[in-house]
Amino acid sequence: MTLTAMLRDEHRQLCARLDQLLQLGIASDEGRALLHKTGQLLLAHLELEDSRLYPALRTHPATRTLARRYADEMAQLTPAVVAFFDSYREGGADPLGFTRSLGQLRAVLQQRIQREEGRLYPAYEAHCANAG
């Protein structure tokens, strides 16, 4: 499986888990466990991008600026995402507040995913996937 295929698959998994969390909430053990697993998947996904995708994009002149912009944007977004998962780790939050916050997170991540899959990953595939 190619790097971008793995990343796209992780996007699908993340979105499915976030949708499932919207249904479950965090009042149950199942919901809290899913929240934890989703946070772990997201952090692993970000690590994969940071360790393999962005370094490759930074080495090619045609993708260097694009890589910098996307990495900088993600560096600004990541603390808020991590804070979301940390704040609801123990559950016990207002169910409506959780649902609202999760919906906002889902919308932000969906927009980012669309941009990555529409612009960033095709640039990687065109200029970096077969390098080295």
C-alpha positions in Angstrom: 0.0 0.0 0.0 1.3 3.4 -0.9 1.8 6.2 1.7 -1.1 8.2 0.4 -3.3 5.2 0.2 -2.5 4.5 3.9 -3.2 8.1 4.8 -6.5 8.1 2.9 -7.5 4.9 4.6 -6.8 6.5 8.0 -8.9 9.5 7.0 -11.8 7.1 6.3 -11.3 5.4 9.6 -11.1 8.7 11.5 -14.3 10.0 10.0 -16.1 6.8 10.6 -15.0 6.8 14.3 -16.0 10.4 14.7 -19.4 9.7 13.3 -19.7 6.7 15.6 -18.7 9.0 18.5 -21.5 11.4 17.6 -23.9 8.5 18.0 -22.4 7.0 21.2 -21.4 10.1 23.1 -19.0 9.7 26.0 -21.4 8.8 28.8 -20.7 5.1 28.2 -17.5 3.1 28.7 -17.8 2.2 25.0 -17.9 5.8 24.0 -14.9 6.8 26.2 -12.9 3.8 24.8 -13.8 4.8 21.2 -12.7 8.4 22.0 -9.4 7.2 23.3 -8.8 4.9 20.3 -9.8 7.7 17.9 -7.3 10.1 19.6 -4.6 7.5 19.3 -5.4 6.9 15.6 -5.3 10.7 14.9 -2.0 11.1 16.7 -0.5 8.2 14.8 -1.8 9.6 11.5 -0.2 13.0 12.3 3.1 11.3 13.1 3.0 9.4 9.8 2.5 12.7 7.9 5.3 14.4 9.9 7.8 11.6 9.5 7.2 10.6 5.9 4.9 12.9 3.9 6.2 16.3 4.8 9.9 15.5 4.7 9.5 14.0 1.2 7.4 17.0 0.0 10.1 19.4 1.4 12.8 17.8 -0.7 11.2 18.6 -4.0 11.3 22.1 -5.4 7.7 21.9 -6.8 6.2 20.9 -3.4 8.4 22.6 -0.9 6.2 25.7 -0.3 3.0 23.6 -0.3 4.5 21.3 2.3 5.5 24.2 4.5 2.1 25.8 4.3 0.2 22.6 5.1 2.6 21.6 7.9 2.4 25.1 9.5 -1.4 24.9 9.3 -1.4 21.5 11.0 1.0 22.7 13.7 -1.5 25.4 14.6 -4.5 23.0 14.5 -2.9 20.1 16.4 -2.9 21.6 19.9 -6.7 22.3 19.7 -7.3 18.7 18.5 -5.2 17.3 21.3 -6.9 19.5 23.8 -10.3 18.2 22.6 -9.3 14.6 23.2 -7.7 15.4 26.5 -10.6 17.4 27.8 -13.1 14.6 27.3 -10.8 11.7 28.2 -12.6 11.0 31.5 -16.1 11.5 30.2 -18.5 13.2 32.6 -18.9 16.2 30.4 -22.1 17.8 29.4 -23.4 15.5 26.6 -24.7 18.4 24.5 -21.4 20.3 24.9 -19.5 17.2 23.8 -21.7 16.7 20.8 -21.3 20.3 19.8 -17.6 20.2 20.3 -17.2 16.9 18.4 -19.3 18.2 15.5 -17.1 21.3 15.2 -14.0 19.1 15.3 -15.5 16.8 12.7 -16.2 19.7 10.4 -12.7 21.2 10.8 -11.0 17.8 10.2 -13.3 17.0 7.2 -12.3 20.3 5.6 -8.6 19.6 6.2 -9.0 16.0 4.8 -10.6 17.3 1.7 -7.8 19.8 1.2 -5.1 17.2 1.8 -6.7 14.6 -0.5 -7.4 17.2 -3.2 -4.1 19.1 -3.2 -1.4 17.7 -0.9 -1.5 14.0 -1.7 -1.8 14.5 -5.5 1.3 16.8 -5.3 3.2 14.1 -3.3 2.1 11.4 -5.8 3.2 13.5 -8.8 6.6 14.7 -7.5 7.7 12.5 -4.5 6.1 9.1 -4.4 8.7 7.4 -6.7 11.7 9.5 -5.5 14.6 7.8 -3.8 
